[in-house]
Amino acid sequence: VDLLDITNIDQDQSPPQFSLIAESEESQKQSSISASCSVNQVAGRDYTDPAFILQINVADDKSQVKLTYSVGTYPGGADVIRDDRMNGNTVLIARQLISSLPLYWTARASNSQGASTASQCSLQTYDTTLPIGRVDFREYVYSSHQSVLIGETTIIDDTNIIKQLH
């Protein structure tokens, strides 16, 4: 008897089953099309070294599950990444992708009998650019104080700006 033999003699006609991922409300607002797939860009990384976390929750009661993901510029697409392998239900991948466009992830789970199923999630933008901005002094040409210059700064970015300085 081989203790490491994980093959199953039973025929498995049903595909793997995706189930819900426990997420925070904020995470659900930012990423998910379905609650069985979640993708988020990792915050705090340098814009030249972006990464994303893809999380799914899938299982098969009778056989091993092979996981792959694709990324496209349209739902179900694979024009950015096609069928990259996942080594678990959660992966962190540091990779440059197309910036400033909505991206759609399709996670596919296949069992040893070839039955498969998919789940989709998306990001409104994959931000790999620095914020841009300008300083305007037009409205404040004159000042009654010689050493004070007053202006207005406008910052623009692909993603929501979450911290404002006053």
C-alpha positions as CSV (number, residue, x, y, z in Angstrom):
1,V,0.0,0.0,0.0
2,D,1.4,3.4,-1.0
3,L,0.5,6.0,1.6
4,L,1.2,8.9,-0.7
5,D,-1.1,7.7,-3.5
6,I,-3.8,10.3,-3.8
7,T,-5.6,9.0,-6.9
8,N,-9.2,8.3,-6.6
9,I,-10.9,5.3,-8.2
10,D,-14.4,6.9,-8.2
11,Q,-15.6,8.7,-11.3
12,D,-16.0,12.4,-10.7
13,Q,-18.5,13.8,-13.1
14,S,-19.2,17.0,-11.3
15,P,-16.9,20.1,-11.6
16,P,-15.2,21.7,-8.6
17,Q,-17.4,24.0,-6.6
18,F,-16.6,27.7,-5.9
19,S,-17.9,29.0,-2.5
20,L,-18.0,32.4,-0.9
21,I,-14.9,34.3,0.3
22,A,-15.1,36.1,3.6
23,E,-14.2,39.7,2.7
24,S,-14.4,43.1,4.2
25,E,-17.1,45.4,2.8
26,E,-14.4,47.8,1.4
27,S,-12.7,44.9,-0.4
28,Q,-15.9,43.8,-1.9
29,K,-16.7,47.3,-3.2
30,Q,-13.2,47.6,-4.9
31,S,-12.9,44.2,-6.6
32,S,-15.5,41.6,-6.9
33,I,-17.9,40.7,-9.6
34,S,-18.7,37.5,-7.7
35,A,-18.2,36.7,-4.1
36,S,-16.2,33.5,-4.9
37,C,-13.3,35.4,-6.5
38,S,-11.4,38.5,-5.2
39,V,-8.6,40.5,-6.7
40,N,-6.9,43.5,-5.2
41,Q,-3.8,45.5,-6.0
42,V,-1.3,45.4,-3.1
43,A,-1.1,48.9,-1.6
44,G,2.1,50.5,-0.5
45,R,4.4,49.0,-3.2
46,D,6.5,51.1,-5.5
47,Y,4.7,52.0,-8.7
48,T,7.5,50.3,-10.7
49,D,6.9,47.0,-8.8
50,P,3.1,46.5,-8.6
51,A,1.5,43.3,-7.4
52,F,-1.9,41.8,-7.0
53,I,-3.5,39.2,-4.7
54,L,-6.0,36.8,-6.3
55,Q,-8.1,34.8,-3.9
56,I,-10.6,32.1,-4.7
57,N,-12.4,29.5,-2.6
58,V,-12.8,26.2,-4.5
59,A,-12.9,22.5,-3.7
60,D,-13.8,19.2,-5.1
61,D,-15.1,16.4,-2.9
62,K,-13.6,13.5,-5.0
63,S,-10.5,14.6,-6.8
64,Q,-7.5,17.0,-7.0
65,V,-8.1,20.5,-8.3
66,K,-5.9,22.3,-10.8
67,L,-6.2,26.1,-10.6
68,T,-5.4,28.6,-13.4
69,Y,-6.2,32.2,-14.0
70,S,-6.4,34.5,-17.0
71,V,-6.6,38.3,-17.2
72,G,-8.2,40.3,-19.9
73,T,-9.4,43.7,-20.8
74,Y,-13.0,42.4,-21.1
75,P,-15.0,40.0,-19.0
76,G,-13.8,36.4,-19.7
77,G,-10.9,37.7,-21.7
78,A,-7.3,36.4,-21.7
79,D,-5.6,39.1,-23.9
80,V,-3.2,40.1,-21.0
81,I,-2.4,36.7,-19.2
82,R,-3.6,33.3,-20.4
83,D,-3.9,30.3,-18.1
84,D,-1.2,30.9,-15.6
85,R,-1.1,28.3,-12.9
86,M,-2.1,29.0,-9.3
87,N,-0.4,27.0,-6.5
88,G,-3.2,27.5,-4.0
89,N,-6.4,29.3,-3.4
90,T,-4.6,32.6,-2.7
91,V,-1.7,33.9,-4.8
92,L,0.4,37.1,-4.6
93,I,1.9,37.9,-8.0
94,A,4.3,40.8,-8.7
95,R,3.7,41.6,-12.3
96,Q,3.4,44.6,-14.6
97,L,0.0,44.7,-16.3
98,I,-1.8,47.1,-18.5
99,S,-2.4,50.3,-16.5
100,S,-5.4,52.7,-16.5
101,L,-8.0,50.1,-17.8
102,P,-10.5,47.9,-16.1
103,L,-9.0,44.3,-15.9
104,Y,-11.0,41.1,-15.5
105,W,-9.7,38.0,-13.9
106,T,-11.1,34.5,-14.7
107,A,-10.1,31.8,-12.2
108,R,-10.6,28.3,-13.6
109,A,-10.7,25.1,-11.5
110,S,-10.4,21.7,-13.2
111,N,-10.6,18.3,-11.5
112,S,-8.7,15.1,-12.5
113,Q,-11.6,14.0,-14.7
114,G,-11.4,17.2,-16.8
115,A,-14.6,18.8,-15.4
116,S,-14.1,22.5,-14.9
117,T,-15.8,25.7,-13.7
118,A,-14.8,29.3,-13.5
119,S,-15.3,32.4,-11.4
120,Q,-14.7,36.1,-12.4
121,C,-13.6,39.2,-10.6
122,S,-12.2,42.6,-11.7
123,L,-10.3,45.8,-10.8
124,Q,-11.5,49.1,-12.2
125,T,-7.8,50.1,-12.8
126,Y,-4.4,48.5,-12.2
127,D,-2.5,51.6,-11.2
128,T,1.2,51.6,-12.2
129,T,1.6,55.4,-12.7
130,L,2.6,58.2,-10.4
131,P,-0.1,60.8,-9.6
132,I,0.1,63.9,-11.8
133,G,-0.8,67.4,-10.8
134,R,-0.3,71.1,-11.1
135,V,0.0,74.2,-8.9
136,D,-2.1,77.2,-9.9
137,F,-1.3,80.8,-8.8
138,R,-3.6,82.5,-11.3
139,E,-6.3,83.2,-8.8
140,Y,-3.9,84.5,-6.2
141,V,-1.8,87.0,-8.2
142,Y,-1.8,89.6,-5.5
143,S,-1.1,89.1,-1.8
144,S,-0.9,91.6,1.0
145,H,1.9,89.7,2.6
146,Q,5.3,89.9,0.9
147,S,6.6,86.5,2.0
148,V,3.4,84.4,1.5
149,L,2.4,83.0,-1.8
150,I,-1.0,81.3,-2.0
151,G,-1.9,78.8,-4.6
152,E,-4.0,75.8,-5.4
153,T,-2.7,72.2,-6.0
154,T,-4.6,69.7,-8.1
155,I,-3.6,66.0,-8.0
156,I,-5.0,63.4,-10.4
157,D,-4.5,59.6,-10.2
158,D,-6.1,56.5,-11.7
159,T,-7.1,55.2,-8.3
160,N,-8.9,57.0,-5.4
161,I,-6.7,59.4,-3.5
162,I,-7.3,58.4,0.1
163,K,-5.2,60.8,2.0
164,Q,-5.5,64.6,1.7
165,L,-3.2,67.1,3.3
166,H,-4.5,70.6,4.2
